Amino acid sequence: MVTSTQASVLYDGDCAFCCKSVELLKKLDWLGKLAFINVRDTAQPLLNAPPVTGAPLLEQMHVLTRDRLRLHGGYRAIRCLAWRLPLTWVIAPFLYLPGMTYFGQKIYLWIARNRFKIIPCEHGVCSLPHRR
């Protein structure tokens, strides 16, 4: 259950790479600042509410702020997480250096596109729906 003090990490629960990443995030979330939402679970009411509706949730991880007003995807989600995890506080300011958003997003998107190759799914059917 998501509380009003938690940001929500929206991830692809059918992706082995994403699930491994969530396992790591859970270990680093010493203060309980995060809730984890599998975007493949269509019963999640949060997925049908603004600003989540229409976001490319299966293409990249997103973080919905605890006030439920802002949705950060890709590299911006990584920056958002860095401020919530004590072990990453020291690197968080460096994620804002000039050019980091541009290059960070490029690297993030390459990893996101290749995540099924980086850690193959166990059941062999991991895929993204085709865009219309």
C-alpha positions in Angstrom: 0.0 0.0 0.0 1.2 3.5 -0.9 1.3 6.1 1.8 1.3 9.9 1.4 4.9 10.0 2.5 6.2 7.7 -0.3 7.1 8.4 -3.9 6.0 5.6 -6.2 8.4 3.8 -8.4 6.6 2.5 -11.5 8.4 -0.4 -13.2 7.8 -3.2 -15.7 7.1 -6.3 -13.6 7.7 -8.6 -16.6 11.2 -7.4 -17.1 14.0 -9.3 -15.2 16.3 -6.2 -15.4 13.6 -4.0 -13.9 12.8 -6.5 -11.2 16.5 -6.8 -10.2 16.7 -3.0 -10.1 13.6 -2.9 -7.8 15.2 -5.5 -5.5 18.3 -3.2 -5.2 16.2 -0.1 -4.6 14.3 -1.9 -1.9 17.6 -2.8 -0.2 18.7 0.9 -0.4 15.4 2.3 0.8 16.3 2.3 4.5 13.9 5.1 5.3 10.8 3.6 3.5 10.5 6.6 1.2 9.4 4.4 -1.8 6.5 2.3 -2.9 6.8 0.0 -5.9 4.1 -0.4 -8.5 4.2 -3.0 -11.3 2.8 -1.2 -14.3 1.6 -4.5 -15.8 -0.8 -4.9 -12.9 -3.8 -3.2 -14.4 -5.8 -3.3 -11.1 -3.6 -0.5 -9.7 -5.8 2.6 -9.5 -2.7 4.9 -9.6 -2.1 3.9 -13.2 -5.4 5.4 -14.3 -4.9 8.8 -12.6 -3.2 11.9 -13.8 -0.3 12.5 -14.4 0.4 8.8 -14.9 -2.2 8.2 -17.6 -0.6 8.2 -21.1 3.0 8.1 -19.9 5.3 5.6 -21.6 5.4 3.4 -18.5 6.7 0.2 -20.2 9.5 2.1 -22.1 11.2 3.5 -19.0 10.9 3.6 -15.2 9.0 6.4 -13.7 8.8 8.0 -10.2 5.5 9.7 -9.1 6.2 12.2 -6.4 4.6 11.7 -3.0 2.2 14.7 -3.7 1.1 12.8 -6.8 1.6 15.9 -9.0 4.8 15.2 -10.8 5.9 12.2 -12.8 9.6 11.8 -13.6 10.7 9.3 -16.2 14.1 7.9 -17.3 17.1 9.8 -16.1 15.0 12.3 -14.2 13.5 9.4 -12.2 17.1 8.3 -11.3 17.8 11.8 -10.0 14.6 11.8 -8.1 15.5 8.5 -6.5 19.0 9.6 -5.6 17.6 12.2 -3.2 15.4 9.6 -1.5 18.1 6.9 -0.8 20.6 7.8 1.9 23.5 5.9 0.2 23.1 7.9 -3.0 22.7 11.4 -1.4 26.4 12.1 -2.0 26.1 11.6 -5.8 22.7 13.3 -6.2 24.2 16.9 -6.7 26.5 15.6 -9.4 23.5 14.3 -11.4 22.6 18.0 -12.1 25.9 19.1 -13.6 25.7 20.8 -17.0 25.1 18.2 -19.7 24.3 15.4 -17.3 20.6 15.4 -18.1 21.2 15.1 -21.9 23.9 12.4 -21.6 22.2 10.7 -18.7 18.9 10.3 -20.6 20.7 9.0 -23.7 22.5 6.3 -21.6 19.3 5.6 -19.7 17.3 5.1 -23.0 20.0 2.8 -24.4 19.8 0.6 -21.3 16.0 0.7 -21.3 15.9 -0.4 -25.0 18.4 -3.2 -24.4 17.2 -4.4 -21.0 15.9 -7.7 -22.3 19.3 -8.5 -23.7 21.2 -7.3 -20.6 19.3 -9.7 -18.3 17.2 -12.1 -20.4 13.7 -12.9 -19.0 13.3 -16.3 -17.4 10.2 -17.4 -19.4 11.3 -16.0 -22.7 8.3 -13.9 -23.5 9.4 -10.5 -22.2 8.5 -7.8 -24.7 7.1 -4.4 -25.1 3.7 -3.8 -26.8 4.1 -2.4 -30.3 3.5 1.4 -30.6 0.5 2.5 -32.7 
